[in-house]
Amino acid sequence: MLNRRSIILSITLLCGFFYSSKGQTNKWLSKDSTIKFEFPDMSIGVAEKEEGPTGTTVFYFPKGVMAAGDIRGGATGTLNSSVVANAYERKMIHAVVFSGGSWFGLSAATGVANEIKNINAKEGNADLVPGVLGAIIFDIGRRRFSRITPDDELGRAALKSAKPNWFPLGAKGAGRFAMQSGYFIPEDKGADFYASWPHSGQGGAFATIGQTKIAVFTVVNALGAIVDRNGKVVRCHRNSADGNCPTIGELIRNSKIGTQLNSKDTSGPTENTTLTLVVTNQKMPFWALQRLATQVHTSMGRGIQPFSTQFDGDVLYAVTTNEIDNPNLSPIDLSFAASELAWDAILNSVPQMPTPPKVTEVKLKSLKQYVGIYNFYGGGQLAVSDGNSVLTAKFKGNGRIYFDENREYQLKPCENGLFIIDAPAQDVIKFNQLKEVIPASSITINPGPWHIEAIRN
């Protein structure tokens, strides 16, 4: 039998269980950046729109779960969240859906509901009205050009892909184009400053205490920075993971706090959101599940700083399958354990970075196949020119976080036919062509998880 001392020791050992400050992971993490665990009554699926890129993550509970929630901030994007505000001691919820796409992305949750309806109809249960909770992050705006967003079809695809006992980490599903730490980036100072606006993603962590299973999943799209257990900022550059980041204290002291956000319009939707799901199999009344949601959500201010600001719209759902009794694990101890797992999940959301290409000194024989005007969604144009045997580029329109308008950039040739934009962000450009003698038909900025496409005139 577990006593309180052993329970606290078990909880303490969870600290840093999945992540270390050196970026190492333990045996629970597979090579393809997924977390493996044992929770057979829950299936998880992801689906993505590469042309976005953006995505959806669904947590499916065929037998239903009881749900509570803690929702903070203005302009949160949720579906059926009023259900978790009421003391329903019933398993009313069958799925929780997280999506990119801002408010547009909520249609993915209705797609999941429709697909669950179809599944049950085929099984002879046509009268079931599935309870589906939804929540979205804002992954459009300055960070990408396209307005491709999750929809009904993507929600259905995510549910069809669902399987138990796994969760993909980083730039996957709803976390595909998540970002963090925007609080420390001066507004409207030019694209060079956005080099320090890093990507994040979705993270998860799992543990057992006695017969109790606890899992925490989160999509971090926060205004604040992700901070490790030693107080160090985990990522501080958009295209680099060199680990040479300051502590959160140093970052605060070196920042002009109070000046970055004065120009923001506080009347519109928030652009920053952290979505979290806590799942357990332990039986508990609604009041205890609600306190679990509040306690875990509050604890996340340690791993994301600042957290729950006026510019964040944060959502945490807590659910239980209500399967087992564990009198040795009180609601407050369970909440304490889940809070430690939440920090692990936050740290596990930090994505792997593509290996940057190496600059080559070899001069290109011909630049004609690259020269042209490339059109981005929204009307922006990148004009690539041959500037005395050196490729240059100039953007016209809204350059998002990548370009300042009418500024000339040199494109430095790299291995494998890639180029690096000679600017602090070190964004990569790939010219898409069938052969070297044929003009490029399009370009890809940052080929990989966060690619941006433009078509040649």
N, C-alpha and C positions, 0 to 999 in steps of 0.2 A: 504494500500500500504506500502511496506517495504521501509524505508529510509536507507541510508548507516549506520547509527548508529545501527539500529535494525539488519541489515545484519551482521555487525561485531559482535554484541552480540550473534546472532544465531550461527555464526561460532565458537566463543569462547566457547560457551556451549557444542560444540561437543567435546572439549578437554577432554580426559579421559572418554568419555561417555560410552564406552564398557568395560573399564578395570580400576582397581584401583591398587595402589602399594601394597595393602594387598591381591591381588589375587582374589578379589570379582568381580562378574559380575552382570550386571543389568538385568532388566526384558526382554531385547531383546534376551538374551542367554538362550536356553533351557537346560534341565538337561543332554541331550546327547551331549552337546557341539556343537550345531549348532546355527548359527545366522538366525533369521527369519526377513523377510523384505517384501516389496511390490515392485516388479519390474516384472510384468507379461510378458513383451516382451523378457525376458531372462530366459533360463532354465539352470540349473547347474547339472552336473552328475559326479560321481567319480567311478572309478574301480581300484581294487588292485590285485596284484599277491602276495598271502601270502607266496609263496615259496621264494620270494625275500628277505624280503618284499619290495615292491615298488609300485608305482601307477601313475594314470593319473587323471587329473581334466579337464573337458570340460565346456566351457561357450558357450551356443548355442543361436543364434539370428536368428530365422526362417525368419524374415522380412529383415534381413541385417542391418548392421551398417556402419557408416563412421569411419575410423580408422587413427590414427597417432601413433607415437612411439618415444621413447628415448632409444637408445641402447648404452651401455657403456662397456668398457673393451675388453680384447682380448679373442679370441676363444669362443665367445658366440655360443650357439647352437640354431638356429632359423630356422623357415620355413616360406617362403614368406614375410620375414620382409622388403624386398625392397619395397613392396607395401606401407608401412606406411611412407616411405621416400619421396613419391611423393604427390603432391597436388591434390589428387583425391577427388572432391566434390561429391562423390557418395557412396552409401551404398554397398560396394563391399565385405564386410566381413560377413560371416555367423557363424563363430565359432572361439574361441581362445582356444588353448589346451596347458596346462602345464603338463609336465611329468618328472618323474625321469628317470634314466637310461643313463644319458649323451647323446651323439649323437645317441646312439642306440634308445633312447626313442622317437626320432622324428617320427618314424614310427607310433606311436599312433595317431599323427595328420593326417597323410595320411589315417589312418583307419577311423577317424572321417569324412574326406572328402568323402570317398567311401560310408560310411553309409548315409550321407546326400544326396548323389547322388541317392542311392536306395530309400530313403524316397520320394524324389521329383519325381522319375520315377513312383512310385506307385500312386502318386497324379496327374499324367498326365503332369508333367513338366520335361520331360527327357532331355531337352536341357540345364538345369541350370548347370553351372560350379561353385560350391560353393567356396567362398574364405575362406581359413582356415589359421589362424596365429598359429604358434607353437613356443614353447620355452621349454628348458629342464634344469634340475639341475643335478649336478654330485653327485649321491648318491651311488656310488660304491666305489672302492678304499679301503682305510683302515677301513672304518666303517662297512662293512659287507663282508662275504666270497663269497656269491653267485654272479653270473653274470646274474641272471634272470632280464630282463629289459622289460619295456612296449613295446608293439608291436601293429600291425594293429588290431588284435583281441581285445586287451584291450581298444584301442581307440573306437572301435565300441561298446563295452560293456558300456563304460562310457557314450557315447551319448544315448544309449538306456535307461539308468537309469536316464536321465536328467529330472528335474522337476523344476518349478518356485518357487521363494520366499524362498529359503533356501541355506545354505552353511555350510558344516561341517568343524569344526575347529580342529587344532592340527595335530596329526599324521594320516592324512587322505589324500587320493588321491595322488597328486604329492608331498605332504609334508610328505609322510609316513616315509621316512628315512632321512629327512632333519636334518642338524646340523648347529650349529653356534658357534662363538667365538673361532675359531681355531687360530686366530692371537696371542692369549695369551698363547698358549701351545707350549713349546719348542719342536723343531723337534728332532726326533731320540734320545729321552732321556729315552725311555722305556714306558711300558704300564701303569705304575703308574701315569704318567703325563696326560694320556688320560682320567683319571677319571674326570678331569675338563673340558672335551669337551662335552657340553650339547646338547641334542636334541632340535630341533625346529619343525616347521611344516607349515601349511597354516593358514592364518588368514583373516578375513574380517570385514568390518564395513559399515554402511549404514546410510544415513540421507536424509531429505527433507528440502528444503528451498523454501517456497512458493510452486509452482508446480514443481520445479526442484528436481529430484531424483539424488542422487550421491551415488555410491557404489565403494568401493576399496577392492580388493582381492590381497593377496600376498602369495608367497611361499618363506620363508626365509631360505636360505642355505648359509649364509654369512660368510665371514672371520671374520667380526667384531661381537661384542657382542650386544645383544638386551638390550636396556636401557629404563627405564621408565621415566616418566615426572619429577621425582625428581632427575634424574641423577644416579639412582641405577641400577646396573646390575641385570637383572631379574632372570637369571638361571646361576649357576656356577658349577654344578656337573651333571654328566651324569645320575646318578640313584637316585638323591635326589632333592627334591623341598623344602628344609627347609627354603628358603628365606634369609639365612644368607650370603648374597653376598655383596661385596663392592660397592662403587660408582665407576663410570667409571674413575673418577679422581684418586681414590685410586688404582684402578687396574693398571692404566697407571704408576703411581709413583712406584708401587711395582714390575713392570715387567721390564725385561731387554730389553727395546724396541730397535729394530734394530739388535737383535741377533737371533731371532727365525727363520727368513725366508731366511737367507743368503745362505742356502744350497739348496734352491728350484731351480728347473730348470725352467727358465722363457720362454723356447722355446715351451713348450707343452701346452695342454689345461688347462684352469683354472679349479680349483676344487671347486670354490665357486661362487654361483649365487643367486641373489634375483630376482624373477619373480613377476611382478605386473600388474594388470589390473584395470584401472579406467573406470567406466561406468557411463554415464549420459544420460538423455533424453532431455537435453536442446539443442536447435538449435544453431549452431555456425559454422563459416567458418573454413576451414582447418587450417589456420594460428593460430586461437585461440585454436583449439584442439591440435595442435602441442606444443603451449606454455603451455597448461595444462599439457601435458606429461612431458615437461622439468621441469616445476616448481614443480610438485609433486615429481618427481624422485629426484630432488635436495634436497627437504625437508626431505627425508627419512634418510639423514645423521644425523638427530637428534635422531632417534630411533634405528639406527644401527651404532655403532662406533667401528673401522673406517668403512667407506662406500665407495664403488666404488674404491677400491684399484687396483693396477696392477694385483692382483691375483683374482679379482672378474670379472665376466662377467654378468653384470646386464641388464635386459630387462624390459621395461615398455611399455605396449600398452594402449592407451587411445581411447575409442570408444564412439560414441553417436548414439542414435536411432533417433535423430533430430525430436522430436515430438512436443515440446512445446517452445513457446517464453516466456522469462522472462526478460523483460527490466530492472527489479529491481536488477538483479544479473549479474554484469559485468563478463567478462571472468577472470579478475584477482581475483575477490571475489570468484568466483566458484573454481578457482584453490587453493585459500587459504583454503577454506572449505575442498576440497579434500585432501589437504596436512595434515590437522588435522586428517581426517579420516584414512589416510595412516598410521599415527603413531598408531592409535587405532588398525588397522589391523595387524601391526607388533606385538603389544603386545598380540593380540588375537591368534597369531600363536604359542605362547608358549604352549606346550602340557601338558595335565594332566599326572601325573606320577603314574605308578602302585604302590600300597602299598607294601613296602618291607616286606618280611616274617620275623618273629621273630625267633631268634636263640633259640634253645632248648638245655637244659642240658642233655636230655635223650640220653644215649648211644645206638647206633644201635646194634641189636642182630647179624646181619649178613651183611657183606659188599660184599659178593661174587657176588650178583646179579648186583652190580654196576661196578665191576672191568672189565676192557677191554680197547680196543683201538677204539676210535671214529674218523671217517674220515670226514673232512670238504671239501667243494668244493675248488679246487685248490691244493689239496694234503696235507694240514695240518692235523696233527694227535694229538689228546689229549689222552694220556695214563693215565688211572685212576687206582690207585693201593690201596691196603690195607696196610697202613703204621702203624702197631701196633694198630689196632682197630680204626684208623683214616684214612679217605679217603684223598688221595693226588692225585694231577694231574700234569702232565708235558707235555708241548706242544713242538712239533717238526714241524718246518716249519715257515711260515709267520703267526704270531699270530695276525695280524691286531692291533686293539687297545685293545685287550682283554688279550693277553698273551705275555710274553717274552719267547723266545725259551730256552728250557732246564732249566727253573726255576721251582722249585717245589712249588706248591701251596697247602695249606690245604683247604679242602672243609668242611665248618662248617655246621652241620645238622640244619635244621630249621623245623618249623611247616609245615604240609601238604606234607611232603616228599620232600621238596625242600632243596637245599644247597646254601650257599653263598661262593663265592671264597674269601678267606682271603687276600684281597688286597684293596688298597684305593678305587677302583671303586665299590666294593661290588656287582659285577655281580652275578646273580642268575643262578643256574643250576638245571634243572629238568630232571630226568632220566625217560624215557618213557618205561613202562613195563606193562604187563597185570596183573600180580600178583607179590607179593613180592618175591616169590620163583623162579620166572622166570627171567633170565638175561635180563637186559635192552637192547632194540633193537636200541635205539638212545638217544640222549640228546638234550635238548633245552636250549640255553643260553638266559637269560632274556625273559622268556615267557611273551608275551604281544605284544605291537605294534612293537617292534624292535627285535623280536626273531631271533635267529640264530640256524640252525639245523646241526647236525652231525650224521652220521650213524655208527653203531658198525660193526667192522670186522666180 
